[in-house]
Amino acid sequence: MTGRHLTSSVLGLYALQPALVRKRADVETHLAACGDCRSALSDIRTFDAALTETDTWPASSADAGDRPAVEQLRAFAARSAEEDRQALRLLAEYEDLNAAPRFAWADIPDKPRYRTGGVARLLCKRANGMCTRKPLYALALAEAAVRISTGLPDATYPRAAIHELRGEAWKEQANALYCLGRFDDALAALASAEAEYRQLPHEGLGLVAVTYVRAYILYEQEQLEEADQLARESAEAALHLGSTDRFMRALHLQGEIRFRRGDIRGAIQLFAGVLRYGEEANDQQWIAREARALGVCHIELMNPTEAAAILRGRFDSVPERTRRLN
């Protein structure tokens, strides 16, 4: 383990042979508390599943019948790693917030050297990081990822891997559209993401995310009954897949829905549960978010003393950057 996150070697071994991991209990405790490491573990498992699905490999490859399967797996893994390295080099100048005009002018999906899975993956990652800071740039990044991933020939990538990549690109486009308040367009992008994820051999975290984002959009549109049902489905699926952080996000959304319906005490119950998770995981963002939500609830109940105690004791103690929460 590193100071904050599990190393890729530990995650890889845990994904493939968990019984061989030293201090396995410590690893599992860390995974329960760290959303980033769970997400990285999910990526490794998705990639491994794509490699081991016997029907994912292109039947049209000229040498598919001549090379042993293990060689094909190794070749694809090496190729993907090289694509990722090349993507970092190709997209280095578009990493910062002020690169949006240059990125728009470059029109990279039209350039052959950018049409790789590695570039699409990195565009998705950067779009996700830009959503709340510069959503218009996030949208441009996600749209480029969609254009590149949908233009990749199916025969050149394992079937599961390419559907996962396309689903991720559409999902990041939906996230950016949501942040821009373009809810109908976001719902359309989510439908495209879901169509790709449904092509995978097993349901995974991509569909959990689609359900959650769709629930949040319906919540914003005051369709509270439908939003609550989807939030519950997202929570159940996240719990089934072992994604604690996504489970807590869905619980928080259910709390927001209860608050908007006027069930303040029901909202408090949910927010308090998520706050306990944040405190146990020492996650300052969760602590800030839930302390703020609980404070608002107690203000609504005309309990200013309780609200002040919560906000002073927890919310005011976290870094300023975590207070800017929508």
N, C-alpha and C positions, 0 to 999 in steps of 0.2 A: 504494500500500500504506500501511497504518497501521503503528503500532509493532508490534502483535502479529498483526493479521489483515488480509486483503485487504478492500478496500472493496467494497460491493455493486455499484458501477459496474464495477469491474475484473472481479468474478466474473461479472456479467451479460454483459459483452463477451466474456469467455473462453468462456462457455457457448454463445454464439450465433455469434461470429466470432473464433475464437482467433487467426487469422492477423493480425488487426488489433491485438492486444494488444502494447503496448510492453514490452520486457524480458520476453518470454514465458518464457524459460528460468528467470528468477527466480521468476515466478509459479508455474511447474510445480514448481520446487524447494520453494517454500513449501507448495504443496498436498500434496506427498509427505510433508511433516513435520507438517502441521497438520490434525488430525481435524475441528476446528470448521469450518474453511474448506472442507474436502471435503464436509462435511455440508451446508453452505450452498449449495455448487455443485450438489450432488445435488438439493436442494430446487428450485433454479432450473431445472434440466434437467427435473425431474418436472413442474413447473408449465408449462414450455414445451411438453413433450410433450402435456400435457392440452389445451393451447390449440390445438395443430396437428392433433390427431386429428380427422378430418372427421366421424367418427360419434359424437363425444362431445357434440355440441351438441344441445340438446333440440329434437326435431322438433315438439313441441307448442307451442313458443313462437308467439305470435300473429304476430310480425313476423319470424320466422326466415327466411321466404322473401323478405322485402322488403329487409332490411338486408344490405349487403355483409359478407362474412365478417370482414374486417379490423375493421369497426366492432364486431362482436360480440366479437372478441378484446379490443379496447381497453375495451369496456364491462365485460367480465368482469374484466379486470385492475384497472380502476379500482374496481370494486365490491369485489373482494377486499382491495385496499389500504385502502379505507374500513372494511370489516369488521374488519380487523386494528387499525386506529386505535380504533374503537369498543370492541373487546374489551379493549384496554388500559385504557380508561376504565371500562368496566363491571366489570372484575375487579380494579381497583386495590386495593380494600380486602381482597382475599383473597390477597395476595402473600406475606405473611410466614408464618413457621412457626406462629405463635399464632392464625392465622385459621381453623383447622379447625372449631371449634365454630360460628362465624358462617357458614361456608360450608355446613356440614351443615344448619343451621337455615334458610338461605335457599332451599334446594331450587331452584337456578337453572334446571335443565332444564325445569321446569314453567312458567317465565315466558317469554312469547313474545319479548321483546326480546333474550334470550340465545340464541335458537335460530338461530345463524349459523355459517358455516364458520370465521369469524375467532375466535369464542369457543371453538369446539372445538379449533382449532389451538393457541390460547394455553393452554388447559387441558392439552393433551398436553405442551406444552413445560414447564409448571410441574410436572406430575406426574413427568416425567423428572428434573427437578432435585430433587424431594422424596424420591425413592425410598430413598436410603440415609440421609437425614436424618430423615424422618418418614414411613415407608411407609404408615401408616394414612391420613394426609392425601393422600399420592400416590394411593392407591387410590380415595379419594373423588373426587379431581380426574379421574382416568381414567374412573371409572364415569360421571361427568357428561358427559365427552367422548363416551363410547360412546352414551349416551342421546340427546345432541344430534345427533351425526353420523348415527346410524341413523334419526333422525326427520326428517332433512332430505329434502325431496322430490327424487327423482332428476331430475326435469325441470328443476330450478332451477340445477343445477351441471353442468359437463362430466362425462361418465361417468368418465373416468380420475381426475379430481380428487376426486370423491366417494368412489371406492373407496380411493384413497390415504389420504384423511382417516379413513375408517372403519377401515382396516387399522392406521393409526398409533394410533388410540384403543384398539383391542383390544390392540395390542402393549404400550402403556404400562400397561394394566390387568394384563397378564401380568407385566410387570416388577415392579409393586407387589406382586402376589400372591407372586411368587418371593421378594422381600425379606421377606415375612411368613411364609415357610415353607409356604405353601399351594400345594404343588406340583401337585396334581391339578387344582385350579381354574386355576392358571397355564397348564397344558397345554391346558385347554379354551379359555381365552382366546386362546392361540396358534393353535389350530385356526380360530377365528373370524377372527383377523387374516390367516392364510394364505388363507382363502377369499376375503377381500376383495382381497388382493394378486394372487391368481390371475386376477382379472378385468381386470387391467391389460394393455395390449397388449404390454408387455415386462417381463421379470423385472428387478427392481431391488434396491436395498439393503434394502427392507422385508423381502423374503423371506430375505435374508442374515441379518438380525437375528433373524427368527423361528427360523431353523435354529440359530443360535448359542445363543439363550436356551433352546430345547428341549434342545440338547446339554448345557447347564449343569445343567438340571433333572434330566436322566437321570443325569448325573455325581453329583449330590447324592443320588440314589436308588440309587446303586451299580450302575447299569446301564451298566457301563464300556464294553463293546463297542459298544453302540448309541450311546453318547455320543461315543466316539472317531470313529465313522463320520460322525456329524453334524458334529462339529468339523472334520473334513477337508473335508466338503462346503461348510461355511461358509467355510473358508479359501480353497478353490478359487474359489468364487463371488465372494468379496470381491476376490481378486487379479484376476479377470477384469474386474471393474467398476472397478478402480483404487482401491479403498478400502484404503489401507495400514494404517490404524489398526485397522479391523475384521479385516484379515488377521492382524495381530499378536495381537489378542485371541484369535482362534481358535488360533493357535500356542501361546499361553500356556495355554489350556485343554487342548490336547493334552499339554503338559508336566505339568499337574496330573494328568491321567489316567495318564500314565506313572509319575509318582511314586506314585500310589495303587496301581498294579499292582506296585510294587516295582522298576521299571526306573529307578533313580535316575540312572544315567549318561545314559540317554536323555532324562530330564527336564532334566538339566543342559545338554545340548546345545541343547534348545529354549529354555530360559530364557536361556542366554547369547546366543543369536541375537537374542531380543527385547530383551535389555539393550543390545546394540550399537545396535539401532534407536533405543532411548530416548536413548542418549548422543549419537548422530548428530543426532537431532532436538532435543536439549537439553530433553527432556520429563521433568520431575522426577517425575511420578507413575509413568511407566513405569520410570524408574531405581529408584525406591523399591520398586515391586512386584517387579521381577525380582531386585534385590539381596536382598530378603527371601527370595524363593523359592530362590535359589542358596545363601544362607546355611543355610537349612533342609536343603537337599540335602546339603551338606557335613557338617553336624552328623550327619545320618543315616548318612553314610559314615565317621563317626568322624574327621573332618578338622577339628578345632576351630580350628587355626591359619588354615587357608584360609577357614573360615567367618567368623572374627573379622576377617580382612583385608577381606573383601568387605563386611561390615556396617559396619565402621569407615570404610572408604574411600568407600563410596557411600551406604549406607542412612542412616547417622547424619548425613550432610551435607545432607539434604533437609529442607524445612520439616516441622514437626510434623504439619500437617494431612494430608500425603500418607502418613503412616505407618499411619493407621488403615485398613488394607486387609483385606478379608475374603479 
